[in-house]
Amino acid sequence: MDYPGCSPSIMIEKDLDEVIKIENYVFKRPWTKNFFRLIISDMNNYVLSLKKGNILIGYGGYHSLNKDANFLFKKNEHTRIIHLINIAICPGFQHKGYGTFLMNRLLNSARAQKRDYCYLEARGSNSMALSFYKKFGFSIIGIIENYYPQEKENALVLGKNLLNIPSL
Ligand SMILES: CC(C)(COP(=O)(O)OP(=O)(O)OC[C@H]1O[C@@H](n2cnc3c(N)ncnc32)[C@H](O)[C@@H]1OP(=O)(O)O)[C@@H](O)C(=O)NCCC(=O)NCCS
């Protein structure tokens, strides 16, 4: 699905005030502006802002791992892996398809770079996100205990093959 007047663009410094507002709304432990500065300055990251007209309504991005990331998988079956580092949609715009639109852009970009696998971490309690990722065909591949130490909460690690699978 496409959205008229809605466009993803590479996240830039000018976007960060709006990004931080959304980040503070939607996450228990929001990342800081300086952390986002580091993220967007890393050449191995692909991070998009999603704007509707002039309004920034969401963002998301991934990190392209090098071959050393094989340690994640027993049989070395995936060699060109991305790590989805974040995705968020402003609360007033959630559950209207924007997250799906943005995620498709991210995954299609990764596919275009011949990336073959995507993994991410999510809180076990984040049922909205888990339902979102499940719709994209992600499945649970592991658990990292106490990944969110302040809440003593585990992370679920979800993964998905990227090649030969159509977008939603
Ligand atoms: C997760 C998120 C990015 C999804 O974006 P979105 O624009 O709301 O999602 P979409 O409208 O494209 O919905 C796709 C699917 O996500 C799930 N979903 C989205 N909003 C939901 C809600 N309020 N309750 C339950 N499931 C929901 C559903 O499975 C939905 O499919 P459906 O429309 O068939 O029910 C967004 O809800 C968000 O920003 N959440 C807070 C930040 C966050 O938790 N990010 C993930 C970190 S791991």
The ligand as a Gaussian input file, in Angstrom:
#p B3LYP/6-31G(d) Opt

LIG

0 1
 C        4.754000      -1.247000      16.272000
 C        4.418000      -0.029000      15.366000
 C        5.691000       0.500000      14.747000
 C        3.454000      -0.509000      14.282000
 O        3.155000       0.593000      13.437000
 P        1.629000       0.904000      13.044000
 O        1.611000       1.975000      12.053000
 O        0.865000       1.132000      14.303000
 O        1.220000      -0.506000      12.427000
 P        0.220000      -0.800000      11.221000
 O       -0.931000       0.148000      11.258000
 O        0.991000      -0.874000       9.973000
 O       -0.343000      -2.221000      11.684000
 C        0.207000      -3.438000      11.294000
 C       -0.044000      -4.458000      12.379000
 O        0.611000      -4.084000      13.613000
 C       -0.181000      -4.513000      14.734000
 N       -0.712000      -3.349000      15.466000
 C       -0.574000      -2.053000      15.145000
 N       -1.189000      -1.291000      16.071000
 C       -1.734000      -2.126000      16.973000
 C       -2.517000      -1.931000      18.159000
 N       -2.841000      -0.721000      18.616000
 N       -2.878000      -3.025000      18.854000
 C       -2.557000      -4.256000      18.434000
 N       -1.829000      -4.510000      17.309000
 C       -1.444000      -3.450000      16.592000
 C       -1.337000      -5.304000      14.143000
 O       -0.905000      -6.634000      13.958000
 C       -1.480000      -4.634000      12.782000
 O       -2.163000      -5.446000      11.874000
 P       -3.769000      -5.277000      11.692000
 O       -3.948000      -3.914000      11.104000
 O       -4.130000      -6.370000      10.762000
 O       -4.378000      -5.358000      13.052000
 C        3.711000       1.090000      16.168000
 O        2.526000       0.601000      16.713000
 C        4.558000       1.737000      17.231000
 O        5.217000       2.734000      16.978000
 N        4.564000       1.195000      18.468000
 C        5.322000       1.817000      19.571000
 C        6.820000       1.697000      19.356000
 C        7.254000       0.251000      19.347000
 O        6.866000      -0.536000      20.202000
 N        8.110000      -0.098000      18.361000
 C        8.635000      -1.435000      18.237000
 C        9.819000      -1.602000      19.103000
 S       10.365000      -3.297000      19.170000

